[in-house]
Amino acid sequence: MATSGLLRRLGMALPIVQAPMGGGPSTPELIAAVSNAGGLGSLGAAYLTPEQILDAIRRIRALTVKPFGVNLFAGAYQIENAVDPAPMLALLGEAHAALGLPPPAVPVLPPDPFGDQLAAVLEARPPIFSFTFGIPQPQDIARLRSRDIAIVGTATTVEEARLLDAAGVDGILAQGAGAGAHRGTFLGRFEDAMVLTLDLVRGIARAVARPVMASGGIMDGADIAGALKAGASAAALGTAFLACPESGASDAYKRAVLAAGSDTTVVTRAFSGRPARGLANAFIAKLREHEGDILPYPLQNALTRAMRTAAAQRGDPGFLSLWAGTGVARARALPAGTLMRELASELSAAGG
Ligand SMILES: Cc1cc2nc3c(=O)[nH]c(=O)nc-3n(C[C@H](O)[C@H](O)[C@H](O)COP(=O)(O)O)c2cc1C
């Protein structure tokens, strides 16, 4: 019943969400293909300027009349830095030299972009707005609501889900421990918020009377059926869509995803300063002995950007953030519409 209610509200024929993926993978083409196939495509807009957000939403609307979501980072933006940057600059200097880049310098961070990004979302009025890393201010929630935008917040624990419920969200994305990329945790220690996806879904569904979307390690229709059985109204898949031709992941990234024969993911702060799950590689190994030298998020993220960009251009996976969930070995290089059809038929074969 919860499933059909949420799907009706969001105009979805299938309980399948393409999870937002900031940094490029969730292109308008990927989003439209998923929404056109009866699911819900989502734009990861956290690294986009307000103009880029408006442009991306225009492009999505040119490709689909179906609902889609837009996602931002609502919190965790820390300008202060108490860590001496010299050791990290020296470590990164070696990577820069290997990639033919000039030595790195500590970037000057702009103020938190969330307010201006949200203004673009409010102007464009996508059907759904989702967020992670925190909770927007009550006045922001009220502005979204007054524009009839459905609101979905990310929780990694039952306690976070309770706070989201109290803030008045319409749905909760339960991000389990196996999920690819950044942990959404905003309450307490990250280490205490590594709950397996189905356990998290069961816990949140019991504690909160809002539709729950399951995410983390969900790769096929049988996984989706399991999530629905645990109490989810839909499943949100990120890694499963990374290798689609419509995905904006770089070729080196897609190759690394498709080459993963088993789960070789780790949770690391190396690339951004915030714990995130990705395929183990040379840069993560290099920083393993230097945890204390990693700068806070988002400074470390800004500092490693030149390295990551150059590595993507050169096709070098050793210095790339290869975000992926624990199901990575089951990623499929199929057009998104075909993948959606396969997921739907697997789901129905699994009794979902
Ligand atoms: C490359 C990548 C980028 C992501 N970026 C975002 C993001 O910008 N915002 C967000 O809320 N979640 C982001 N996520 C997390 C997903 O929304 C979702 O929780 C996760 O992909 C689910 O786990 P799975 O990758 O095992 O399917 C990202 C995931 C990946 C793989």
The ligand as an SDF file (V2000), in Angstrom:
LIG
                    3D

 31 33  0  0  0  0  0  0  0  0999 V2000
   29.0740    7.9630   -8.3090 C   0  0  0  0  0  0  0  0  0  0  0  0
   28.0680    8.2020   -7.2380 C   0  0  0  0  0  0  0  0  0  0  0  0
   27.7550    9.4980   -6.8800 C   0  0  0  0  0  0  0  0  0  0  0  0
   26.8010    9.7480   -5.8730 C   0  0  0  0  0  0  0  0  0  0  0  0
   26.4510   11.0460   -5.5930 N   0  0  0  0  0  0  0  0  0  0  0  0
   25.4230   11.2850   -4.7250 C   0  0  0  0  0  0  0  0  0  0  0  0
   24.9150   12.6020   -4.5450 C   0  0  0  0  0  0  0  0  0  0  0  0
   25.3840   13.5710   -5.1600 O   0  0  0  0  0  0  0  0  0  0  0  0
   23.9060   12.7810   -3.6490 N   0  0  0  0  0  0  0  0  0  0  0  0
   23.3460   11.7340   -2.9650 C   0  0  0  0  0  0  0  0  0  0  0  0
   22.4140   11.9370   -2.1960 O   0  0  0  0  0  0  0  0  0  0  0  0
   23.8130   10.4790   -3.1270 N   0  0  0  0  0  0  0  0  0  0  0  0
   24.8160   10.2380   -4.0050 C   0  0  0  0  0  0  0  0  0  0  0  0
   25.2530    8.9500   -4.2070 N   0  0  0  0  0  0  0  0  0  0  0  0
   24.6660    7.8530   -3.4120 C   0  0  0  0  0  0  0  0  0  0  0  0
   23.4380    7.3150   -4.1110 C   0  0  0  0  0  0  0  0  0  0  0  0
   22.4260    8.2800   -4.1040 O   0  0  0  0  0  0  0  0  0  0  0  0
   22.9380    6.0170   -3.4490 C   0  0  0  0  0  0  0  0  0  0  0  0
   22.7890    6.1830   -2.0660 O   0  0  0  0  0  0  0  0  0  0  0  0
   23.8930    4.8710   -3.7180 C   0  0  0  0  0  0  0  0  0  0  0  0
   24.3700    4.9060   -5.0410 O   0  0  0  0  0  0  0  0  0  0  0  0
   23.2050    3.5620   -3.4650 C   0  0  0  0  0  0  0  0  0  0  0  0
   24.1190    2.5140   -3.4130 O   0  0  0  0  0  0  0  0  0  0  0  0
   24.6040    1.6940   -4.7130 P   0  0  0  0  0  0  0  0  0  0  0  0
   25.6080    2.5830   -5.3790 O   0  0  0  0  0  0  0  0  0  0  0  0
   25.2030    0.4680   -4.1210 O   0  0  0  0  0  0  0  0  0  0  0  0
   23.4190    1.4480   -5.5860 O   0  0  0  0  0  0  0  0  0  0  0  0
   26.2020    8.6710   -5.2070 C   0  0  0  0  0  0  0  0  0  0  0  0
   26.5300    7.3620   -5.5700 C   0  0  0  0  0  0  0  0  0  0  0  0
   27.4420    7.1120   -6.5670 C   0  0  0  0  0  0  0  0  0  0  0  0
   27.7660    5.6860   -6.9360 C   0  0  0  0  0  0  0  0  0  0  0  0
  1  2  1  0
  2  3  1  0
  2 30  2  0
  3  4  2  0
  4  5  1  0
  4 28  1  0
  5  6  2  0
  6  7  1  0
  6 13  1  0
  7  8  2  0
  7  9  1  0
  9 10  1  0
 10 11  2  0
 10 12  1  0
 12 13  2  0
 13 14  1  0
 14 15  1  0
 14 28  1  0
 15 16  1  0
 16 17  1  0
 16 18  1  0
 18 19  1  0
 18 20  1  0
 20 21  1  0
 20 22  1  0
 22 23  1  0
 23 24  1  0
 24 25  2  0
 24 26  1  0
 24 27  1  0
 28 29  2  0
 29 30  1  0
 30 31  1  0
M  END
$$$$
